[in-house]
Amino acid sequence: MARSELEMIEWLTERLRSASPQTKLGIGDDMAIIETSSGEVLTTTDLLADGVHFDTGTDRLADIGYKCVACSLSDCAAMAVRPLAATVSVALPRTMTDREYEQLFEGLTRAADAHGCPIVGGDTVVWDQPLVVDVCITAEPWPGIDPVRRSGARCGDGLFVTGRLGGSRLGRHLTFAPRVDEARAIAEACGPDLHALMDLSDGLSLDLHRLCRASGVGAILEETLLEAVVHDDARRSARGDQRTPLEHALNDGEDFELLAAIDDTAGQRKGASEPVLHPIGVITEGEVLVRRRPGELDPLLPRGYQHQR
C-alpha cells in the first residue's frame, strides 16, 4: 500500500534530517530557517498542478497564476516573516498560446507585487502534459519579530483564526489574500504571548492536528465558537451535498486563514482590535476534541485534504 502524504513527510523528515549547524529549522513547518553570517533566511516552495490545485478548463489563467504565488506568500504569513523575492518555474503545455502565458504571468506578478516580493528568476519548460507551476519564496524576519513556529503551543493557550472557513472551492481558493500583514500585526501586538502560528491550507481539522503534534499538545474546539466562523460559502456548499456547513468549515481546506495559539488573556485582548482574531477553542493535554452543543466531547478526526498516491 502506498504511503499517505503524512507518512511520506515523516519518511522524508527522518532521512533528510540535517546535521548542518546552518539549518536552524528543516522539514516540519511552513518554512525552513537557515542561519547565515548576516542573520536568518527563510525559504518555502509550493508546487501546484492542473487537476489538483486548479483547473485550466474552468479557471482564469490570471487567477491560477495569482494563487500559485499567494500559496507561498501564505507560508510567509504562517511564520510571520517578510517575503523578499520569488522564483517561479513552470512546465507549460505545448498547446498554451503566448496570450495564455501572458495571462498566467499577469497573475503571478499581481500576487508578488502586492506584497513587495519581486519575481527574480525561475525556469520554463514545454511538454505534452498539463500545466505545473513551482514557486519558491525567500524571506527574512520582520525587525524585532522572531519567526513563529507551529511547535510552540502551550496548554491553556487560546486558539484563534483570522477569518471564516469552508467552501473555498466555490472560488475563494483562487482569490484569497495571504495574511502577511495580519501576521505581522498579530506578532507585534502579542509579542511573546504568540506561541504558535500556521496557515490553514488543508483544512482546520487536519492542520490543527499538525500543530498539536508539532507542539506535543491536544486541543478542544468549541462548536458554539466554530459556528461563528463558518463562511457563507460553506453553507452554500452544504446545500449541494450531505455534509453540514460546520463539516465544510472543518475539512474543506484552502481557506488560507491563520491559526494561532496565544496566551489566553493576551488573545482575548487582541481579539477586540485589528486584525480581528476569532476564538475557536483552547490548547489542552491529550487528544484533539470538539465540544458539541450539548456538552459532549467527541474526537476531531483529521479529515482535511491529503494528497493520495
N, C-alpha and C positions, 0 to 999 in steps of 0.2 A: 504494500500500500504506500502511495506517495506521501511524503511529509506535508503537513499543513504549513501555512505561512509562518505561524508562530514557531513551529518545530524547526523550520528551515532557518529562521533567525537565530534560535538558540544554538543550532548546529554551527552556523557561521560565527556566532559570537565566541564560542569556545575555540574555534580553530584560528580566528583572526585576532585573538587577544594579543595586544601589542605590549611588549616589554619596554618599548621606547619611552624614555622619560619625557619626550616632547608630546606624546599622546596623553593629554590630560583626561580626555573622555572619548571613548570609542563607540562601538555599536551599542545600542540600547536606549538612546534618547533621540530627540528630534534633530540634533546636530552633533557633530564631533567637535571637540575642542583641542586645538593644537597650541602648545606653548612655544612662542618664538622669543628671540632676544629682545624684541620690542613690545611684547605683550601677547595676549591671547588672540588667536584667529579661529573662527568657527566656519564649518563648511557643511553643506547638505546637498543632496541630489535627489531628484524625483524623475522617474521615467513614466510617461503616460502614453497609452496606446489606443488606437482606434478600436472600438468594440468593447473596450474595458472602461476607460475613463471618459470617453466622449464618442460621438457617433457622427462621422463626416457626412452621413446620409441625411441627417436632420439638423445638426448643429452648425451655426455660422462659424466659419474658419477663424474670424477675428475673435469670437468668444472662446474657441478652442485654444488659440494662442494665449489669450489672457489667462485662462485657467492654468495652463502649463507653468507659467511664471508665478502666478498667485499661489499655487500649492507650495512652492519652495519658499516664497515670502512668508507663508503661514508658519513654516518651520522656524523662521527667524522670530516671529511673534511668539511662538511656543516657548522660546528661551529668553524672550525679552531682550533681543540684541538688534544691532543696527546693520541692515543689509548694505554691502559695499559694491558688489559687482556680480554679474551673472555671466555664465557661458551657456550657450544653447546648441545642442546637437540634434539634428533632425534626419530621419530616414523618410524621404519623400516618395510617395507612389509615383511611378513613371508617368501615370496619367494626369498628374497635377499640372495645371497651367501656370504660367507666370503670374497671371492675375490672382489666382488662388493662393499662390505662395506669398504674394504681397499682402493679401488679406490676413493670412496666418501671422506674418511678421508684424502687421499693424497691431494685432492683439498682444503679441509678445512684448513689444515696446511700450504699449499703453500701460500694462501692469508694471513693468520695470520702472518707467519714468515716474509713475505715481508715487513711488517710494524712494526716489533718488538712487536707483540701483541700475546703472547702465549695463547694457549687454556688451561685453568686451571681446567676445570670441565664441568659438564653438567649432562644429564640423557639420558637413552636409553630405549625404549620400542619396542616390536614387536607386530604387529597387522595385520589384514586382509584387510588393506586399503593402498592407495598409500603413497609414501614417503613424510614426512613432516619434515622440519628442522627449528629449532628456535635458533637464535644466539643473545646473549646479550653481549655487549661490555661496559666495564668501561673505562673512560678516565679522563684526567686532563688537565688544561690549559698548553700551552707551556709557558716557562718562559717569562714574560713581555708581554704576549698577553692575553687579556680577551676573553672569548668565544664570538663569533659573532652570534647574533640572527638574525632572519628574520624580526624582528619587528622594525628595526631602519632606514628604508629607508626614505629619505627626498626629498621634491620637489626640482628639479634641479639636483639631483644625476644622473650620467650616469649609464646605465645598461650594463653589460658586461657578456660574457660567456667565459669559458676556452677552449672550443673546438667545433667541428662541431656536428650537431644534425640530428637525424632522421634515420630510417631504422635499428635500433639496433637489431631488431628481426632476421635479417639475420645472426646473430652470435655474435655481439659485446655485447649483453646483458649478455653473459656468460663469457666474457674475458676482460671486461673493467678494467682499472686501477683506483682505488679510488684516488681522488685528494687530498690525505692527505698532501703530501709535497708541492703541489702547493698552498693549502690553507694557510699553514704556511708562505710561501714566500710572498703571496699577503698581508696577515695581517701584516707581518714585514715591507713590502715596503710602504704600505698605512697608517698604523697606525690608528689614529682616523678618517681618511678620509674614511675608510671602514665602511659603515654604516649598511649594511645588507648582509647576505650570506645564501644560501641554495643550496642543490644539486637537479639536475633535474632528478627525478626518475619517475614521472608520466607524463612528457611532459611539454614543456615550457609554453604553453598556460594555463594549469591548475596550474602549480607551480608558475607562475608569479602572477596569481590571489591570490594564498595563501599568497605570500609575500606582495602584495599590501594590502590585507585585514588585515594582521597582523600589518602592518605599518600605516594603515589609509590613504593610498595614492592611486593615479592612475598611469597610465603609458602610454607612446606612444612608440610602436615599429616601426622601420623604415624598410619597405620592402626591400629597396636597401641594407641596412646593413644585414638584415636577410639572403638575398640570398648568402652572403659571408660565412655564417656558415652552409649552407646546406651540409650534408655529402653525399658522393658518394653513400652510401647505401640507402639514401632517394631517390636518382634518380633511382637507380635500383628497389626499391620498387614501385615507381610511374609507372614504365613501366608495372607492373603487375596488376594495378588497375585503378580506375577512379580519384585518388587523385593526386594533384600536389606534386613535391618534397618539396615545402615550407609547404604544409599541413602536410606532414610526419614529417618535422623538428619541426613543432609547436606542434604536437599532439601525436607522436608515443610513447614517453616515454622511460625509461630505458637507457638514454644516460649517466647518472651519471656524467655529467659535472657540474661545479659550475655556479650559477647565482649570480652576485654581484652587489650591489648598492653602488657606490663610488662617493664621491665628484667629479664633472665632470672634473675639472682641474687635480686632482690627478689621476683619472682614465685614462685620455688620456696620461698622462706622463708615467704611469705604463704599458700601452698597448705596449710600444715600447721595453720593457725588458722581461726577463723570470720570471715566466711563462707568455706567451702571453695572453692578455685579448682582446677579440673581442667586440667592441662596437655594441649594437643592438638597443639602444633606450635611453629613459630618463624617470625619475620619475616625475609625474605631480600631480595635484589635479584631483579629479573626476574619470572618467571611465578608464578602460583598453582598449586601442585602438591600431590599427595598421594603419600607414600612407602608403597607396598604392602608386605605382609609379606615377600616375597622380596627386597625392597630396590629394586625399580624405581620410578622416578619417573614418574607419569602426570599429565597436565594435570587440574586440577579445574575442571570446567565449571560456570558459574553457572546451575544448574538449579532454583533455588528458585522461589517463587511470584512471577509478574509479572502485573499486570492487562493484559488484551488488549482491543483495540478492534476 
